[in-house]
Amino acid sequence: MAGQPLNQPAEIPAELDRWNWGAFFLNWIWGIGNSTFIALLALIPVVNIIMIIVLGARGSRWAWQNRAWRDPEQFRKTQRNWAIA
């Protein structure tokens, strides 16, 4: 089954389900890059304060579910790059 993503959308490895600094700081840009379009709610005044915190807390889970990842290491490296940017 070449070309099939290894991740199951419903489950995220426990070591990856943690705070996501890239989602927190780059919120709506991170959302577009990770196909997590709910992050666009961060553009709405007042809602954005809540949404930024929610993205930090749930961002890794949503990114894992919304994109095809080869393995947890690829996911970890990609999210680390978002945090550095």
N, C-alpha and C positions, 0 to 999 in steps of 0.2 A: 504494500500500500504506500508506495512512494508518493510524496507530496501531501500526505495526510498529516494534519497537526497532531501532535502527541497529547496536547492538553485536552481534558474533558471540560467543556464550558461550565459545568455545574460545580466542579471541585477545584480548589486551589490548594497546593501543598502548604502545610502549616507554616513552614519557614518563609514563605512568600507573602503570607497574609499579615502584613504589618503596615506601619505608617509610611505614606508615600510622599516624600518631600517634593518631588517633581510636580505631582498633582497639586500640592498645596501652594507652591510658589508660582507655577506657570499655568495654573488652573485651566482656562479655556483653551490655551494653545496646546497644553498637554492632552486635553480631551479630544481635540481634533486629531492629533498625532496617534492617539491610542484608540480611536473609534469609540470614544466614550462621550457621546454628544450631550449627555445630561450636564456635562461640565459647562456648557454654554449658559446655564442658569447663573453662572458667576458674573455674567455681564449685566444682570439686573440689579439695580441699586437695592440695598437692604437685604435682599435674598443672597447677595454675593458673600456677605460675612459668614452666614450659615453654610453656604455651599462650599466655600473654601475649606472649612473645617471638615465637612463631610467628605470632600474629595481627598483630603489627607488621610482620613481614617479608612475610607472604603475604596480608594483609588486603585490599589493593587488588585483587589478582587475584581473590580470592573474591567481593568485592563486585561487581566488574565482571561476573562470571559469573552471579551469583545474582539480579540485578535487571535490569530493562529500563531502559537509559539512552538519552536522546535523542542525546547527543553527548558527546565527551570533556570539553567545558567544563562541562556539567551535572554530570558525575561529579566533576570537580575541585572545583567549588563545594560540592557536597554533602559531600565528604570533608573539605574545609577547615572547613566548619561543625562537623563532628564533632570535629575537632582543637581548635577554639576552645572548644567546649562543655566 
